[in-house]
């Protein structure tokens, strides 16, 4: 997962750069210049270009750094008993992101947060978010339920047709695994948000 492989000292730092489309040679240069992934947040597009990183790759890289920042969020143990509590927890992570990021919140039976993990970055509509990516960590953590969330950088939290289809797939997969999806949130800039559960369309395609 990006949230783990981009952590300082994480064994997958270079592999994560490769997964973003960066060549092995360029990835090695980036690691030499910024040995700690956290310092990549200070790298400008111009600096990255000098190392051979394209503008598109630089945007993806900023998204990966943003996902890695989740490890520093004081999420564990927080209660997310309703959509508003979940939005309050996730807004600092998602609301200002420049590209789409999908997260999964792992929950206890009492809907307290076990952990928050990054699942995908980029345009969620064009990324094949497979249910196994969402539920892999939930199974490992013995989570009782999950909440998924992603952002719309456009500022409009209205779910797309792809969002509805993805939600239906995740709800069905969760039902089969015995790990229910309690909600899918879409957050946007300016504090606007949409809750599939609150609107009564969780699992409808």
N, C-alpha and C positions, 0 to 999 in steps of 0.2 A: 504494500500500500504506500502511496506517496507520502502520507503523513508520517510514516516510520522511516522510509528510505531516505528522506530528505533531512532527517534529524542530524545534528552535529555528531560526527563520528559514525553515522549510520553506514552499514556495509553496502547499501545500494545507492549511494550518492551518484557515482559515475553511471550506474545502470539506469537510474532515473533520468539522467541527462540524455542517455541514448534513447530511452523510451519516448522522449519528446522530439525525436527526429534529429538530434544532434549527433554528428559523426564521432567515432571513437577518438580521432585525432583532436577535434575541437573540444570534446568533453574533457580530455586530458589537460588541455590548456586552461579550461575554465576551473578545473579542480586545483591546478597549480596556482592560479591567480586568486581564487577564493576557496581556501581549504575547508572553511566552515560554511555549510549551506546557508546558515543564517545571514552571512555577510553578503549573499547575493542580492539581498533587498537594496543594497547601496549601489549596485552596479547599474550604470545608465545604459540605455540602448546603444549609444555610441561606443561605449567601452566594450560591450558585448560584441558589437559588429567588428571591432578590431581583432577580436579573437576568433572570428568566423561564424558567429551566431547570427542568423537571419532575423529580421524584425518579427516574423511569425513565430519563430522559435523563442525569441525573447519574451513575447507575450505569454506563451505557454509556460516558460520558465518562471515568470512572475506569478502565474497561477499556482505552480507547484510550490513555490516558496510560501504563498498564502496558505496552502493546505498544510504545509509543515508547521505553520504558526499555531495550528490547532492544539499541538502538544502543550503549548503554554497557556491554554485557556483553562480557567478554573471551573470546568464543567462537571467533573466527577462528583456524584452525590447530589447534584441539583435536581429539584423536582420539576417534572414537565407533565403535570396532570391535566393541562389544557393547552390549546394552541397558543394562547397569549404568553404563557410561561415559556414555551418552546421558542417562540419568536424572540422574546427578550434574551434568551440564551444565545441564539444563533445570529441575531442581527449584527453584533460586532464582527462576526466572521464573514457573513455573506453580503450584507446590504451594500457595501461600497466596492465590492470586487468588480474588476473591469471585464471579466469573462465569467461564463457560467461555471459554477462549481457545484457538484452534488456531494452531499454528506449523508451519513447514516448515524443516527444516535442509538446506541445500544442501551436498553432499559432493563431494570429489575422488575419483579412482579408488582412492586409498588410504584412503578414508573419513575424511579430515580435513575439518573444517568450513570451508566457504567463507564462509557467512553464515547467520544465522537471521532469518527473516522472519515477520511476523504475517500470517495469512490471514483469520481471522474472529474475532469476539467476540460474546458473547451465549450463548444456548443453542444449542450446535452441532446438536442434534437438530432445531431449528426454523430454522436458517440453511441456505440452499441453498449448501453449499460445493461449487462447481463445480471439476472437475479443472483447468480453465485457470487458476484462481486459485492453485492449488498449484504448477503447472508453469511458469507464465509467467516467474518470476524464475530458475527452474532452467535454462530454455532460454537466457535472456539471459546467465547466468553460466557457461554451458557446464558445468553440473554433471554429474557422472557418475552420480549417484544422489541420492535424497532420503530423508529420514526425517521422518515427520509425527508430531505429538504434540498432545494436548490434555489438559485437566484436568477432573476431576469435583469441584467444590467440595463436594459432599455428603460426601466422604470415602471413598466406595466406588469403587475403580478398575475394577470389573467393567464390561466393555463392554456397551453396549446393543445392541439389534437394529439401530438406526440406525448405530451405530459400525461394526458388521460390514458393513453394506451400503455405507457410505461407503468403508471400507477396500477392499472388493472393486472398487469403481468406480475408486479411485485406482490400485490395482495394475494393473488392466486398461489404464488410460490410460497409465501409466508404461511398460507393456510395448509399447504401440503407438508411443510416442515414443522408446523406447530409453533411458529414464531410470528404472531400477527403483526401486521403493519398498522400502527395505531393512527398514523396520519402521514400525509405528504404535504409539506409546506412549500410555497413559492414566495420568496422575499424579493423586494425591489427597493431601489433607492427611494429615499424620502419617507421610509417607514411603512409603505404599503405592503400588504401581504395577502395571501390566499391560502385557506386551509381546506383540503379536500374533505376531511372529516366534518368540519363545521358546516360546510355547504351540502353535506349529505351525498357526495358523489365519490366517496372513497371506493375504488375498485370498479367503478363504472367506466366502460370504454366508449 
